[in-house]
Amino acid sequence: MDIQSFIINEISKTLEIPDIDINKKFEELGGDSLAVVEIRGEINNKYNVDVDYSTFLDKTVREICDIYMAKIAQKGK
């Protein structure tokens, strides 16, 4: 499973939405602070990277994935 798929899967699982529209904002999908904590924890456990809570605010799922993928790529250098 690639990074983007993993993140989308974690968001889908946490928010209990089977098909995530990655162009919708996290809050539009029902995301809240508790969901952010859970999702960040799972991503951190898998990839050992963390982002600020604010990463999830006013961003689409695609943008959140892009931020994480850039951070993971940067860590690998």
LUMLUMDREN-2810 file (N, C-alpha, C; in Angstrom, 1 decimal):
<atoms>
<atom><aa>M</aa><ch>A</ch><at>N</at><xx>0.9</xx><yy>-1.2</yy><zz>0.0</zz></atom>
<atom><aa>M</aa><ch>A</ch><at>CA</at><xx>0.0</xx><yy>0.0</yy><zz>0.0</zz></atom>
<atom><aa>M</aa><ch>A</ch><at>C</at><xx>0.9</xx><yy>1.2</yy><zz>0.0</zz></atom>
<atom><aa>D</aa><ch>A</ch><at>N</at><xx>0.7</xx><yy>2.1</yy><zz>-0.9</zz></atom>
<atom><aa>D</aa><ch>A</ch><at>CA</at><xx>1.5</xx><yy>3.4</yy><zz>-1.0</zz></atom>
<atom><aa>D</aa><ch>A</ch><at>C</at><xx>1.0</xx><yy>4.3</yy><zz>0.1</zz></atom>
<atom><aa>I</aa><ch>A</ch><at>N</at><xx>1.8</xx><yy>5.4</yy><zz>0.3</zz></atom>
<atom><aa>I</aa><ch>A</ch><at>CA</at><xx>1.6</xx><yy>6.4</yy><zz>1.3</zz></atom>
<atom><aa>I</aa><ch>A</ch><at>C</at><xx>0.2</xx><yy>7.0</yy><zz>1.2</zz></atom>
<atom><aa>Q</aa><ch>A</ch><at>N</at><xx>-0.1</xx><yy>7.5</yy><zz>0.1</zz></atom>
<atom><aa>Q</aa><ch>A</ch><at>CA</at><xx>-1.4</xx><yy>8.1</yy><zz>-0.1</zz></atom>
<atom><aa>Q</aa><ch>A</ch><at>C</at><xx>-2.6</xx><yy>7.2</yy><zz>0.2</zz></atom>
<atom><aa>S</aa><ch>A</ch><at>N</at><xx>-2.5</xx><yy>6.0</yy><zz>-0.3</zz></atom>
<atom><aa>S</aa><ch>A</ch><at>CA</at><xx>-3.5</xx><yy>5.0</yy><zz>0.0</zz></atom>
<atom><aa>S</aa><ch>A</ch><at>C</at><xx>-3.6</xx><yy>4.7</yy><zz>1.5</zz></atom>
<atom><aa>F</aa><ch>A</ch><at>N</at><xx>-2.5</xx><yy>4.6</yy><zz>2.2</zz></atom>
<atom><aa>F</aa><ch>A</ch><at>CA</at><xx>-2.5</xx><yy>4.3</yy><zz>3.6</zz></atom>
<atom><aa>F</aa><ch>A</ch><at>C</at><xx>-3.2</xx><yy>5.5</yy><zz>4.3</zz></atom>
<atom><aa>I</aa><ch>A</ch><at>N</at><xx>-2.9</xx><yy>6.7</yy><zz>4.0</zz></atom>
<atom><aa>I</aa><ch>A</ch><at>CA</at><xx>-3.5</xx><yy>7.9</yy><zz>4.7</zz></atom>
<atom><aa>I</aa><ch>A</ch><at>C</at><xx>-5.0</xx><yy>7.9</yy><zz>4.4</zz></atom>
<atom><aa>I</aa><ch>A</ch><at>N</at><xx>-5.4</xx><yy>7.7</yy><zz>3.2</zz></atom>
<atom><aa>I</aa><ch>A</ch><at>CA</at><xx>-6.8</xx><yy>7.7</yy><zz>2.8</zz></atom>
<atom><aa>I</aa><ch>A</ch><at>C</at><xx>-7.5</xx><yy>6.6</yy><zz>3.6</zz></atom>
<atom><aa>N</aa><ch>A</ch><at>N</at><xx>-6.9</xx><yy>5.5</yy><zz>3.7</zz></atom>
<atom><aa>N</aa><ch>A</ch><at>CA</at><xx>-7.5</xx><yy>4.4</yy><zz>4.4</zz></atom>
<atom><aa>N</aa><ch>A</ch><at>C</at><xx>-7.7</xx><yy>4.7</yy><zz>5.9</zz></atom>
<atom><aa>E</aa><ch>A</ch><at>N</at><xx>-6.7</xx><yy>5.3</yy><zz>6.5</zz></atom>
<atom><aa>E</aa><ch>A</ch><at>CA</at><xx>-6.8</xx><yy>5.7</yy><zz>7.9</zz></atom>
<atom><aa>E</aa><ch>A</ch><at>C</at><xx>-7.9</xx><yy>6.7</yy><zz>8.1</zz></atom>
<atom><aa>I</aa><ch>A</ch><at>N</at><xx>-8.0</xx><yy>7.7</yy><zz>7.2</zz></atom>
<atom><aa>I</aa><ch>A</ch><at>CA</at><xx>-9.1</xx><yy>8.7</yy><zz>7.3</zz></atom>
<atom><aa>I</aa><ch>A</ch><at>C</at><xx>-10.4</xx><yy>8.0</yy><zz>7.1</zz></atom>
<atom><aa>S</aa><ch>A</ch><at>N</at><xx>-10.5</xx><yy>7.2</yy><zz>6.1</zz></atom>
<atom><aa>S</aa><ch>A</ch><at>CA</at><xx>-11.8</xx><yy>6.4</yy><zz>5.9</zz></atom>
<atom><aa>S</aa><ch>A</ch><at>C</at><xx>-12.2</xx><yy>5.6</yy><zz>7.1</zz></atom>
<atom><aa>K</aa><ch>A</ch><at>N</at><xx>-11.2</xx><yy>4.9</yy><zz>7.7</zz></atom>
<atom><aa>K</aa><ch>A</ch><at>CA</at><xx>-11.5</xx><yy>4.0</yy><zz>8.8</zz></atom>
<atom><aa>K</aa><ch>A</ch><at>C</at><xx>-11.9</xx><yy>4.8</yy><zz>10.0</zz></atom>
<atom><aa>T</aa><ch>A</ch><at>N</at><xx>-11.2</xx><yy>5.9</yy><zz>10.3</zz></atom>
<atom><aa>T</aa><ch>A</ch><at>CA</at><xx>-11.5</xx><yy>6.7</yy><zz>11.5</zz></atom>
<atom><aa>T</aa><ch>A</ch><at>C</at><xx>-12.8</xx><yy>7.4</yy><zz>11.4</zz></atom>
<atom><aa>L</aa><ch>A</ch><at>N</at><xx>-13.1</xx><yy>8.0</yy><zz>10.2</zz></atom>
<atom><aa>L</aa><ch>A</ch><at>CA</at><xx>-14.4</xx><yy>8.7</yy><zz>10.0</zz></atom>
<atom><aa>L</aa><ch>A</ch><at>C</at><xx>-15.5</xx><yy>7.8</yy><zz>9.7</zz></atom>
<atom><aa>E</aa><ch>A</ch><at>N</at><xx>-15.2</xx><yy>6.5</yy><zz>9.5</zz></atom>
<atom><aa>E</aa><ch>A</ch><at>CA</at><xx>-16.2</xx><yy>5.5</yy><zz>9.1</zz></atom>
<atom><aa>E</aa><ch>A</ch><at>C</at><xx>-17.0</xx><yy>5.9</yy><zz>7.8</zz></atom>
<atom><aa>I</aa><ch>A</ch><at>N</at><xx>-16.2</xx><yy>6.3</yy><zz>6.8</zz></atom>
<atom><aa>I</aa><ch>A</ch><at>CA</at><xx>-16.7</xx><yy>6.6</yy><zz>5.5</zz></atom>
<atom><aa>I</aa><ch>A</ch><at>C</at><xx>-16.0</xx><yy>5.7</yy><zz>4.5</zz></atom>
<atom><aa>P</aa><ch>A</ch><at>N</at><xx>-16.7</xx><yy>4.8</yy><zz>3.9</zz></atom>
<atom><aa>P</aa><ch>A</ch><at>CA</at><xx>-16.1</xx><yy>3.8</yy><zz>3.0</zz></atom>
<atom><aa>P</aa><ch>A</ch><at>C</at><xx>-15.4</xx><yy>4.4</yy><zz>1.8</zz></atom>
<atom><aa>D</aa><ch>A</ch><at>N</at><xx>-16.0</xx><yy>5.4</yy><zz>1.1</zz></atom>
<atom><aa>D</aa><ch>A</ch><at>CA</at><xx>-15.4</xx><yy>6.0</yy><zz>-0.1</zz></atom>
<atom><aa>D</aa><ch>A</ch><at>C</at><xx>-15.1</xx><yy>7.5</yy><zz>0.2</zz></atom>
<atom><aa>I</aa><ch>A</ch><at>N</at><xx>-13.9</xx><yy>7.8</yy><zz>0.4</zz></atom>
<atom><aa>I</aa><ch>A</ch><at>CA</at><xx>-13.5</xx><yy>9.2</yy><zz>0.7</zz></atom>
<atom><aa>I</aa><ch>A</ch><at>C</at><xx>-13.3</xx><yy>9.9</yy><zz>-0.6</zz></atom>
<atom><aa>D</aa><ch>A</ch><at>N</at><xx>-13.9</xx><yy>11.1</yy><zz>-0.7</zz></atom>
<atom><aa>D</aa><ch>A</ch><at>CA</at><xx>-13.6</xx><yy>12.0</yy><zz>-1.8</zz></atom>
<atom><aa>D</aa><ch>A</ch><at>C</at><xx>-12.4</xx><yy>12.9</yy><zz>-1.4</zz></atom>
<atom><aa>I</aa><ch>A</ch><at>N</at><xx>-11.3</xx><yy>12.6</yy><zz>-2.0</zz></atom>
<atom><aa>I</aa><ch>A</ch><at>CA</at><xx>-10.0</xx><yy>13.3</yy><zz>-1.6</zz></atom>
<atom><aa>I</aa><ch>A</ch><at>C</at><xx>-10.0</xx><yy>14.8</yy><zz>-1.9</zz></atom>
<atom><aa>N</aa><ch>A</ch><at>N</at><xx>-11.0</xx><yy>15.2</yy><zz>-2.7</zz></atom>
<atom><aa>N</aa><ch>A</ch><at>CA</at><xx>-11.1</xx><yy>16.7</yy><zz>-3.0</zz></atom>
<atom><aa>N</aa><ch>A</ch><at>C</at><xx>-11.9</xx><yy>17.4</yy><zz>-2.0</zz></atom>
<atom><aa>K</aa><ch>A</ch><at>N</at><xx>-12.5</xx><yy>16.7</yy><zz>-1.0</zz></atom>
<atom><aa>K</aa><ch>A</ch><at>CA</at><xx>-13.3</xx><yy>17.4</yy><zz>0.1</zz></atom>
<atom><aa>K</aa><ch>A</ch><at>C</at><xx>-12.4</xx><yy>17.7</yy><zz>1.2</zz></atom>
<atom><aa>K</aa><ch>A</ch><at>N</at><xx>-12.7</xx><yy>18.8</yy><zz>1.9</zz></atom>
<atom><aa>K</aa><ch>A</ch><at>CA</at><xx>-12.0</xx><yy>19.2</yy><zz>3.1</zz></atom>
<atom><aa>K</aa><ch>A</ch><at>C</at><xx>-12.2</xx><yy>18.2</yy><zz>4.2</zz></atom>
<atom><aa>F</aa><ch>A</ch><at>N</at><xx>-11.2</xx><yy>18.0</yy><zz>5.0</zz></atom>
<atom><aa>F</aa><ch>A</ch><at>CA</at><xx>-11.3</xx><yy>17.1</yy><zz>6.2</zz></atom>
<atom><aa>F</aa><ch>A</ch><at>C</at><xx>-12.5</xx><yy>17.3</yy><zz>7.0</zz></atom>
<atom><aa>E</aa><ch>A</ch><at>N</at><xx>-12.8</xx><yy>18.6</yy><zz>7.3</zz></atom>
<atom><aa>E</aa><ch>A</ch><at>CA</at><xx>-13.9</xx><yy>19.0</yy><zz>8.2</zz></atom>
<atom><aa>E</aa><ch>A</ch><at>C</at><xx>-15.2</xx><yy>18.7</yy><zz>7.5</zz></atom>
<atom><aa>E</aa><ch>A</ch><at>N</at><xx>-15.3</xx><yy>18.8</yy><zz>6.2</zz></atom>
<atom><aa>E</aa><ch>A</ch><at>CA</at><xx>-16.5</xx><yy>18.5</yy><zz>5.4</zz></atom>
<atom><aa>E</aa><ch>A</ch><at>C</at><xx>-16.9</xx><yy>17.0</yy><zz>5.5</zz></atom>
<atom><aa>L</aa><ch>A</ch><at>N</at><xx>-15.9</xx><yy>16.2</yy><zz>5.7</zz></atom>
<atom><aa>L</aa><ch>A</ch><at>CA</at><xx>-16.1</xx><yy>14.8</yy><zz>5.9</zz></atom>
<atom><aa>L</aa><ch>A</ch><at>C</at><xx>-16.5</xx><yy>14.4</yy><zz>7.3</zz></atom>
<atom><aa>G</aa><ch>A</ch><at>N</at><xx>-16.5</xx><yy>15.4</yy><zz>8.2</zz></atom>
<atom><aa>G</aa><ch>A</ch><at>CA</at><xx>-16.8</xx><yy>15.1</yy><zz>9.6</zz></atom>
<atom><aa>G</aa><ch>A</ch><at>C</at><xx>-15.6</xx><yy>15.0</yy><zz>10.5</zz></atom>
<atom><aa>G</aa><ch>A</ch><at>N</at><xx>-14.5</xx><yy>15.3</yy><zz>10.0</zz></atom>
<atom><aa>G</aa><ch>A</ch><at>CA</at><xx>-13.2</xx><yy>15.2</yy><zz>10.8</zz></atom>
<atom><aa>G</aa><ch>A</ch><at>C</at><xx>-13.2</xx><yy>16.3</yy><zz>11.9</zz></atom>
<atom><aa>D</aa><ch>A</ch><at>N</at><xx>-12.8</xx><yy>15.8</yy><zz>13.1</zz></atom>
<atom><aa>D</aa><ch>A</ch><at>CA</at><xx>-12.7</xx><yy>16.7</yy><zz>14.2</zz></atom>
<atom><aa>D</aa><ch>A</ch><at>C</at><xx>-11.4</xx><yy>16.5</yy><zz>14.9</zz></atom>
<atom><aa>S</aa><ch>A</ch><at>N</at><xx>-11.1</xx><yy>17.1</yy><zz>16.1</zz></atom>
<atom><aa>S</aa><ch>A</ch><at>CA</at><xx>-9.9</xx><yy>17.0</yy><zz>16.7</zz></atom>
<atom><aa>S</aa><ch>A</ch><at>C</at><xx>-9.5</xx><yy>15.6</yy><zz>17.2</zz></atom>
<atom><aa>L</aa><ch>A</ch><at>N</at><xx>-10.5</xx><yy>14.9</yy><zz>17.6</zz></atom>
<atom><aa>L</aa><ch>A</ch><at>CA</at><xx>-10.2</xx><yy>13.5</yy><zz>18.1</zz></atom>
<atom><aa>L</aa><ch>A</ch><at>C</at><xx>-9.8</xx><yy>12.6</yy><zz>16.9</zz></atom>
<atom><aa>A</aa><ch>A</ch><at>N</at><xx>-10.4</xx><yy>12.8</yy><zz>15.7</zz></atom>
<atom><aa>A</aa><ch>A</ch><at>CA</at><xx>-10.1</xx><yy>12.1</yy><zz>14.5</zz></atom>
<atom><aa>A</aa><ch>A</ch><at>C</at><xx>-8.6</xx><yy>12.5</yy><zz>14.1</zz></atom>
<atom><aa>V</aa><ch>A</ch><at>N</at><xx>-8.3</xx><yy>13.7</yy><zz>14.2</zz></atom>
<atom><aa>V</aa><ch>A</ch><at>CA</at><xx>-6.9</xx><yy>14.2</yy><zz>13.9</zz></atom>
<atom><aa>V</aa><ch>A</ch><at>C</at><xx>-5.9</xx><yy>13.4</yy><zz>14.7</zz></atom>
<atom><aa>V</aa><ch>A</ch><at>N</at><xx>-6.1</xx><yy>13.4</yy><zz>16.0</zz></atom>
<atom><aa>V</aa><ch>A</ch><at>CA</at><xx>-5.2</xx><yy>12.7</yy><zz>17.0</zz></atom>
<atom><aa>V</aa><ch>A</ch><at>C</at><xx>-5.0</xx><yy>11.2</yy><zz>16.6</zz></atom>
<atom><aa>E</aa><ch>A</ch><at>N</at><xx>-6.1</xx><yy>10.6</yy><zz>16.3</zz></atom>
<atom><aa>E</aa><ch>A</ch><at>CA</at><xx>-6.1</xx><yy>9.1</yy><zz>15.9</zz></atom>
<atom><aa>E</aa><ch>A</ch><at>C</at><xx>-5.3</xx><yy>8.9</yy><zz>14.6</zz></atom>
<atom><aa>I</aa><ch>A</ch><at>N</at><xx>-5.7</xx><yy>9.7</yy><zz>13.6</zz></atom>
<atom><aa>I</aa><ch>A</ch><at>CA</at><xx>-5.1</xx><yy>9.6</yy><zz>12.3</zz></atom>
<atom><aa>I</aa><ch>A</ch><at>C</at><xx>-3.6</xx><yy>9.9</yy><zz>12.3</zz></atom>
<atom><aa>R</aa><ch>A</ch><at>N</at><xx>-3.2</xx><yy>11.0</yy><zz>13.0</zz></atom>
<atom><aa>R</aa><ch>A</ch><at>CA</at><xx>-1.8</xx><yy>11.4</yy><zz>13.1</zz></atom>
<atom><aa>R</aa><ch>A</ch><at>C</at><xx>-1.0</xx><yy>10.3</yy><zz>13.8</zz></atom>
<atom><aa>G</aa><ch>A</ch><at>N</at><xx>-1.6</xx><yy>9.7</yy><zz>14.8</zz></atom>
<atom><aa>G</aa><ch>A</ch><at>CA</at><xx>-0.9</xx><yy>8.6</yy><zz>15.6</zz></atom>
<atom><aa>G</aa><ch>A</ch><at>C</at><xx>-0.7</xx><yy>7.4</yy><zz>14.7</zz></atom>
<atom><aa>E</aa><ch>A</ch><at>N</at><xx>-1.6</xx><yy>7.0</yy><zz>13.9</zz></atom>
<atom><aa>E</aa><ch>A</ch><at>CA</at><xx>-1.5</xx><yy>5.8</yy><zz>13.0</zz></atom>
<atom><aa>E</aa><ch>A</ch><at>C</at><xx>-0.4</xx><yy>6.1</yy><zz>11.9</zz></atom>
<atom><aa>I</aa><ch>A</ch><at>N</at><xx>-0.4</xx><yy>7.3</yy><zz>11.4</zz></atom>
<atom><aa>I</aa><ch>A</ch><at>CA</at><xx>0.6</xx><yy>7.6</yy><zz>10.3</zz></atom>
<atom><aa>I</aa><ch>A</ch><at>C</at><xx>2.0</xx><yy>7.7</yy><zz>11.0</zz></atom>
<atom><aa>N</aa><ch>A</ch><at>N</at><xx>2.0</xx><yy>8.3</yy><zz>12.1</zz></atom>
<atom><aa>N</aa><ch>A</ch><at>CA</at><xx>3.3</xx><yy>8.4</yy><zz>12.8</zz></atom>
<atom><aa>N</aa><ch>A</ch><at>C</at><xx>3.9</xx><yy>7.0</yy><zz>13.2</zz></atom>
<atom><aa>N</aa><ch>A</ch><at>N</at><xx>3.0</xx><yy>6.1</yy><zz>13.6</zz></atom>
<atom><aa>N</aa><ch>A</ch><at>CA</at><xx>3.5</xx><yy>4.8</yy><zz>13.9</zz></atom>
<atom><aa>N</aa><ch>A</ch><at>C</at><xx>4.0</xx><yy>4.1</yy><zz>12.7</zz></atom>
<atom><aa>K</aa><ch>A</ch><at>N</at><xx>3.4</xx><yy>4.3</yy><zz>11.5</zz></atom>
<atom><aa>K</aa><ch>A</ch><at>CA</at><xx>3.8</xx><yy>3.6</yy><zz>10.3</zz></atom>
<atom><aa>K</aa><ch>A</ch><at>C</at><xx>5.1</xx><yy>4.2</yy><zz>9.7</zz></atom>
<atom><aa>Y</aa><ch>A</ch><at>N</at><xx>5.1</xx><yy>5.6</yy><zz>9.6</zz></atom>
<atom><aa>Y</aa><ch>A</ch><at>CA</at><xx>6.1</xx><yy>6.3</yy><zz>8.9</zz></atom>
<atom><aa>Y</aa><ch>A</ch><at>C</at><xx>7.1</xx><yy>7.1</yy><zz>9.7</zz></atom>
<atom><aa>N</aa><ch>A</ch><at>N</at><xx>6.8</xx><yy>7.2</yy><zz>11.0</zz></atom>
<atom><aa>N</aa><ch>A</ch><at>CA</at><xx>7.7</xx><yy>7.9</yy><zz>11.9</zz></atom>
<atom><aa>N</aa><ch>A</ch><at>C</at><xx>7.8</xx><yy>9.4</yy><zz>11.5</zz></atom>
<atom><aa>V</aa><ch>A</ch><at>N</at><xx>6.7</xx><yy>10.0</yy><zz>11.1</zz></atom>
<atom><aa>V</aa><ch>A</ch><at>CA</at><xx>6.7</xx><yy>11.4</yy><zz>10.8</zz></atom>
<atom><aa>V</aa><ch>A</ch><at>C</at><xx>5.4</xx><yy>12.0</yy><zz>11.5</zz></atom>
<atom><aa>D</aa><ch>A</ch><at>N</at><xx>5.5</xx><yy>13.2</yy><zz>11.8</zz></atom>
<atom><aa>D</aa><ch>A</ch><at>CA</at><xx>4.3</xx><yy>13.9</yy><zz>12.4</zz></atom>
<atom><aa>D</aa><ch>A</ch><at>C</at><xx>4.2</xx><yy>15.3</yy><zz>11.7</zz></atom>
<atom><aa>V</aa><ch>A</ch><at>N</at><xx>3.0</xx><yy>15.7</yy><zz>11.7</zz></atom>
<atom><aa>V</aa><ch>A</ch><at>CA</at><xx>2.7</xx><yy>17.1</yy><zz>11.2</zz></atom>
<atom><aa>V</aa><ch>A</ch><at>C</at><xx>1.9</xx><yy>17.8</yy><zz>12.2</zz></atom>
<atom><aa>D</aa><ch>A</ch><at>N</at><xx>1.8</xx><yy>19.1</yy><zz>12.1</zz></atom>
<atom><aa>D</aa><ch>A</ch><at>CA</at><xx>1.0</xx><yy>19.9</yy><zz>13.1</zz></atom>
<atom><aa>D</aa><ch>A</ch><at>C</at><xx>-0.4</xx><yy>19.6</yy><zz>12.9</zz></atom>
<atom><aa>Y</aa><ch>A</ch><at>N</at><xx>-1.2</xx><yy>19.7</yy><zz>14.0</zz></atom>
<atom><aa>Y</aa><ch>A</ch><at>CA</at><xx>-2.6</xx><yy>19.6</yy><zz>14.0</zz></atom>
<atom><aa>Y</aa><ch>A</ch><at>C</at><xx>-3.2</xx><yy>20.4</yy><zz>12.9</zz></atom>
<atom><aa>S</aa><ch>A</ch><at>N</at><xx>-2.7</xx><yy>21.6</yy><zz>12.7</zz></atom>
<atom><aa>S</aa><ch>A</ch><at>CA</at><xx>-3.2</xx><yy>22.6</yy><zz>11.7</zz></atom>
<atom><aa>S</aa><ch>A</ch><at>C</at><xx>-3.1</xx><yy>22.1</yy><zz>10.3</zz></atom>
<atom><aa>T</aa><ch>A</ch><at>N</at><xx>-2.3</xx><yy>21.0</yy><zz>10.0</zz></atom>
<atom><aa>T</aa><ch>A</ch><at>CA</at><xx>-2.3</xx><yy>20.5</yy><zz>8.7</zz></atom>
<atom><aa>T</aa><ch>A</ch><at>C</at><xx>-3.6</xx><yy>20.0</yy><zz>8.2</zz></atom>
<atom><aa>F</aa><ch>A</ch><at>N</at><xx>-4.5</xx><yy>19.5</yy><zz>9.2</zz></atom>
<atom><aa>F</aa><ch>A</ch><at>CA</at><xx>-5.8</xx><yy>19.0</yy><zz>8.9</zz></atom>
<atom><aa>F</aa><ch>A</ch><at>C</at><xx>-6.8</xx><yy>20.1</yy><zz>8.7</zz></atom>
<atom><aa>L</aa><ch>A</ch><at>N</at><xx>-6.5</xx><yy>21.3</yy><zz>9.2</zz></atom>
<atom><aa>L</aa><ch>A</ch><at>CA</at><xx>-7.5</xx><yy>22.3</yy><zz>9.2</zz></atom>
<atom><aa>L</aa><ch>A</ch><at>C</at><xx>-7.6</xx><yy>23.0</yy><zz>7.8</zz></atom>
<atom><aa>D</aa><ch>A</ch><at>N</at><xx>-8.8</xx><yy>23.1</yy><zz>7.3</zz></atom>
<atom><aa>D</aa><ch>A</ch><at>CA</at><xx>-9.1</xx><yy>23.8</yy><zz>6.1</zz></atom>
<atom><aa>D</aa><ch>A</ch><at>C</at><xx>-8.3</xx><yy>23.2</yy><zz>4.9</zz></atom>
<atom><aa>K</aa><ch>A</ch><at>N</at><xx>-8.0</xx><yy>21.9</yy><zz>4.9</zz></atom>
<atom><aa>K</aa><ch>A</ch><at>CA</at><xx>-7.3</xx><yy>21.3</yy><zz>3.8</zz></atom>
<atom><aa>K</aa><ch>A</ch><at>C</at><xx>-8.1</xx><yy>20.1</yy><zz>3.3</zz></atom>
<atom><aa>T</aa><ch>A</ch><at>N</at><xx>-8.0</xx><yy>19.8</yy><zz>2.0</zz></atom>
<atom><aa>T</aa><ch>A</ch><at>CA</at><xx>-8.6</xx><yy>18.6</yy><zz>1.4</zz></atom>
<atom><aa>T</aa><ch>A</ch><at>C</at><xx>-7.8</xx><yy>17.4</yy><zz>1.8</zz></atom>
<atom><aa>V</aa><ch>A</ch><at>N</at><xx>-8.4</xx><yy>16.3</yy><zz>1.7</zz></atom>
<atom><aa>V</aa><ch>A</ch><at>CA</at><xx>-7.7</xx><yy>15.0</yy><zz>1.9</zz></atom>
<atom><aa>V</aa><ch>A</ch><at>C</at><xx>-6.4</xx><yy>14.9</yy><zz>1.0</zz></atom>
<atom><aa>R</aa><ch>A</ch><at>N</at><xx>-6.6</xx><yy>15.3</yy><zz>-0.2</zz></atom>
<atom><aa>R</aa><ch>A</ch><at>CA</at><xx>-5.5</xx><yy>15.3</yy><zz>-1.2</zz></atom>
<atom><aa>R</aa><ch>A</ch><at>C</at><xx>-4.3</xx><yy>16.2</yy><zz>-0.7</zz></atom>
<atom><aa>E</aa><ch>A</ch><at>N</at><xx>-4.6</xx><yy>17.4</yy><zz>-0.2</zz></atom>
<atom><aa>E</aa><ch>A</ch><at>CA</at><xx>-3.6</xx><yy>18.3</yy><zz>0.4</zz></atom>
<atom><aa>E</aa><ch>A</ch><at>C</at><xx>-2.9</xx><yy>17.7</yy><zz>1.6</zz></atom>
<atom><aa>I</aa><ch>A</ch><at>N</at><xx>-3.7</xx><yy>17.0</yy><zz>2.4</zz></atom>
<atom><aa>I</aa><ch>A</ch><at>CA</at><xx>-3.1</xx><yy>16.4</yy><zz>3.6</zz></atom>
<atom><aa>I</aa><ch>A</ch><at>C</at><xx>-2.1</xx><yy>15.3</yy><zz>3.2</zz></atom>
<atom><aa>C</aa><ch>A</ch><at>N</at><xx>-2.6</xx><yy>14.5</yy><zz>2.2</zz></atom>
<atom><aa>C</aa><ch>A</ch><at>CA</at><xx>-1.7</xx><yy>13.4</yy><zz>1.7</zz></atom>
<atom><aa>C</aa><ch>A</ch><at>C</at><xx>-0.4</xx><yy>14.0</yy><zz>1.1</zz></atom>
<atom><aa>D</aa><ch>A</ch><at>N</at><xx>-0.5</xx><yy>15.1</yy><zz>0.3</zz></atom>
<atom><aa>D</aa><ch>A</ch><at>CA</at><xx>0.6</xx><yy>15.7</yy><zz>-0.3</zz></atom>
<atom><aa>D</aa><ch>A</ch><at>C</at><xx>1.6</xx><yy>16.2</yy><zz>0.8</zz></atom>
<atom><aa>I</aa><ch>A</ch><at>N</at><xx>1.1</xx><yy>16.8</yy><zz>1.8</zz></atom>
<atom><aa>I</aa><ch>A</ch><at>CA</at><xx>2.0</xx><yy>17.3</yy><zz>2.9</zz></atom>
<atom><aa>I</aa><ch>A</ch><at>C</at><xx>2.7</xx><yy>16.2</yy><zz>3.6</zz></atom>
<atom><aa>Y</aa><ch>A</ch><at>N</at><xx>2.0</xx><yy>15.1</yy><zz>3.9</zz></atom>
<atom><aa>Y</aa><ch>A</ch><at>CA</at><xx>2.6</xx><yy>13.9</yy><zz>4.5</zz></atom>
<atom><aa>Y</aa><ch>A</ch><at>C</at><xx>3.7</xx><yy>13.3</yy><zz>3.5</zz></atom>
<atom><aa>M</aa><ch>A</ch><at>N</at><xx>3.3</xx><yy>13.2</yy><zz>2.3</zz></atom>
<atom><aa>M</aa><ch>A</ch><at>CA</at><xx>4.2</xx><yy>12.5</yy><zz>1.3</zz></atom>
<atom><aa>M</aa><ch>A</ch><at>C</at><xx>5.5</xx><yy>13.4</yy><zz>1.2</zz></atom>
<atom><aa>A</aa><ch>A</ch><at>N</at><xx>5.4</xx><yy>14.7</yy><zz>1.2</zz></atom>
<atom><aa>A</aa><ch>A</ch><at>CA</at><xx>6.6</xx><yy>15.6</yy><zz>1.1</zz></atom>
<atom><aa>A</aa><ch>A</ch><at>C</at><xx>7.4</xx><yy>15.4</yy><zz>2.3</zz></atom>
<atom><aa>K</aa><ch>A</ch><at>N</at><xx>6.8</xx><yy>15.3</yy><zz>3.5</zz></atom>
<atom><aa>K</aa><ch>A</ch><at>CA</at><xx>7.5</xx><yy>15.2</yy><zz>4.7</zz></atom>
<atom><aa>K</aa><ch>A</ch><at>C</at><xx>8.2</xx><yy>13.8</yy><zz>4.8</zz></atom>
<atom><aa>I</aa><ch>A</ch><at>N</at><xx>7.6</xx><yy>12.8</yy><zz>4.4</zz></atom>
<atom><aa>I</aa><ch>A</ch><at>CA</at><xx>8.2</xx><yy>11.4</yy><zz>4.3</zz></atom>
<atom><aa>I</aa><ch>A</ch><at>C</at><xx>9.3</xx><yy>11.4</yy><zz>3.4</zz></atom>
<atom><aa>A</aa><ch>A</ch><at>N</at><xx>9.2</xx><yy>12.0</yy><zz>2.2</zz></atom>
<atom><aa>A</aa><ch>A</ch><at>CA</at><xx>10.3</xx><yy>12.1</yy><zz>1.2</zz></atom>
<atom><aa>A</aa><ch>A</ch><at>C</at><xx>11.5</xx><yy>12.8</yy><zz>1.7</zz></atom>
<atom><aa>Q</aa><ch>A</ch><at>N</at><xx>11.2</xx><yy>13.9</yy><zz>2.4</zz></atom>
<atom><aa>Q</aa><ch>A</ch><at>CA</at><xx>12.2</xx><yy>14.8</yy><zz>3.0</zz></atom>
<atom><aa>Q</aa><ch>A</ch><at>C</at><xx>13.0</xx><yy>14.0</yy><zz>4.1</zz></atom>
<atom><aa>K</aa><ch>A</ch><at>N</at><xx>12.3</xx><yy>13.2</yy><zz>4.8</zz></atom>
<atom><aa>K</aa><ch>A</ch><at>CA</at><xx>12.9</xx><yy>12.4</yy><zz>5.9</zz></atom>
<atom><aa>K</aa><ch>A</ch><at>C</at><xx>13.8</xx><yy>11.4</yy><zz>5.3</zz></atom>
<atom><aa>G</aa><ch>A</ch><at>N</at><xx>13.5</xx><yy>10.8</yy><zz>4.1</zz></atom>
<atom><aa>G</aa><ch>A</ch><at>CA</at><xx>14.3</xx><yy>9.8</yy><zz>3.5</zz></atom>
<atom><aa>G</aa><ch>A</ch><at>C</at><xx>15.6</xx><yy>10.3</yy><zz>2.9</zz></atom>
<atom><aa>K</aa><ch>A</ch><at>N</at><xx>15.7</xx><yy>11.6</yy><zz>2.8</zz></atom>
<atom><aa>K</aa><ch>A</ch><at>CA</at><xx>17.0</xx><yy>12.1</yy><zz>2.2</zz></atom>
<atom><aa>K</aa><ch>A</ch><at>C</at><xx>18.1</xx><yy>12.2</yy><zz>3.2</zz></atom>
</atoms>
